[in-house]
Amino acid sequence: MPSPLRIWHPFTNAALDPAPIEIERAEGVWLHARDGRKIIDAVSSWWVNLHGHANPRIAAAIAEQARKMEHVILAGFTHEPAEELAAGLRKWVAPELTQLFFSDDGSTAVEVALKLAVQSFSNVGRPGKCEIVALEHGYHGDTAGAMSVSDDSPFTEPFRAMRYAVHRVHAAYCYRCPVGLKRESCHIECVGKLKKLLEERGEHIAAVIVEPLLQAAGGMIVHPVEFLKEVRALCTKHDVLLIADEVLTGFGRTGKMFACDLAGVAPDLMCLSKGITGGFLPMGATLCGEHVAAAFRSENRLHTFYHGHSYTGNALACAAATASLQIFNDDPVFDRIAGIARIHGERLAELKKYAVVGDTRQIGTIGAIELGADDAGYLSAMRPKLYAFFLEHGVLLRPLGNVVYVLPPYVISPEELHRVWDVIEEAVTTLF
Ligand SMILES: Cc1ncc(COP(=O)(O)O)c(C=O)c1O
């Protein structure tokens, strides 16, 4: 008898972590386990779910599409679900963005943006303008290029040799200000490192990649809008492309459809994934402006973007994404988002009084607390304790080390959301 083929779970150490919980059914914010437990999904299943699990409208759209056509090659062909999705997104994305390239997930959407940026300059005879700038504390995915632009972390540690060199500049992490200032009296001096770099090496730099306004996996670090505005202005001044990785922040998470909208900024390239299909199917998309796309419309065949994944523009994923956008059009989604933001604000204000709560942070539907810890960071010993405590109390939360955050599907009720914060408050007051 061959040994059984065991599933290797992501971000999981089979020697240290508890056995996976088998989920049989999910509805709204609730995960129903085979052993009878009911768990609130307060992290939207790795930040993908928007309108609740098993949303009937999205499920029906996928079923209907599956009966017509599941998938066809997108090179040399197109289809209604892909065209419909592009048309649906038009209403929401900055008018400066005019082309959309499909991929599979957040990491590949980032890879596409980086490659488009570099090749766009190469195609117009500037191959030396190929360097990339990224932020401290950034996280952009797990593939090699996305890992390269992500900051050093336990996730990247074994792969030093596989990561290409990038310029690393300060992020606006106000709680641990990189230039030792206080937000109340600063003038976004943290952007000075980027400013100096672009002044010195701008002609070699193709792009700056940022997670706009919220660095998520790096610890739910919320930036002042002025930081993003300054980065945009510096990129424009030095003819450097701004890549906004909206893989997490997209589709309402920060209170507007896209985080860039909050700062009134249009990026040159934008990466989307996670919520794009409402959390039903994998899909990535990279949007870019005409000035980028124009470099690829060339008589020279070598100027083609030779990149494409097998499931590019998958019709089922497109149908799910269009159904999700229809929910934005038809339902009071932004009222739900505002309701979540209100409750986060109230509960965070209360949590500030506990000595162990070092910082509270919020942007839209994302509320976070950074706990004081001697071993701050993803590997903090607080993490496994907190994770187990939350699950024992029927809530799925995945602390980023000593940072606990809530990022729920938009359909969470006020009672359910208060329940999540009650459990967090209990952990804060009883565990440490
Ligand atoms: C900002 C950001 N970019 C990219 C990614 C990578 O997305 P994926 O896990 O779908 O490859 C993530 C994932 O968490 C992310 O938060």
The ligand as a Tripos MOL2 file, in Angstrom:
@<TRIPOS>MOLECULE
LIG
   16    16     1     0     0
SMALL
NO_CHARGES

@<TRIPOS>ATOM
      1 C1         -0.7490   43.4170   -0.8440 C.3       1 LIG1
      2 C2         -0.6240   42.0050   -1.3120 C.ar      1 LIG1
      3 N1         -0.0870   41.7640   -2.5170 N.ar      1 LIG1
      4 C3          0.0220   40.5170   -3.0060 C.ar      1 LIG1
      5 C4         -0.3870   39.4310   -2.2720 C.ar      1 LIG1
      6 C5         -0.2390   38.0440   -2.8260 C.3       1 LIG1
      7 O1         -1.4780   37.5410   -3.1790 O.3       1 LIG1
      8 P1         -1.6850   35.9560   -3.3940 P.3       1 LIG1
      9 O2         -1.5520   35.3340   -2.0500 O.co2     1 LIG1
     10 O3         -3.0680   35.8690   -3.9560 O.co2     1 LIG1
     11 O4         -0.6540   35.5090   -4.3510 O.co2     1 LIG1
     12 C6         -0.9470   39.6360   -1.0100 C.ar      1 LIG1
     13 C7         -1.3840   38.4890   -0.1950 C.2       1 LIG1
     14 O5         -1.6630   38.5670    0.9490 O.2       1 LIG1
     15 C8         -1.0660   40.9540   -0.5150 C.ar      1 LIG1
     16 O6         -1.5750   41.2120    0.6920 O.3       1 LIG1
@<TRIPOS>BOND
     1     1     2 1
     2     2     3 ar
     3     2    15 ar
     4     3     4 ar
     5     4     5 ar
     6     5     6 1
     7     5    12 ar
     8     6     7 1
     9     7     8 1
    10     8     9 2
    11     8    10 1
    12     8    11 1
    13    12    13 1
    14    12    15 ar
    15    13    14 2
    16    15    16 1
@<TRIPOS>SUBSTRUCTURE
     1 LIG1         1 GROUP 0 **** ****
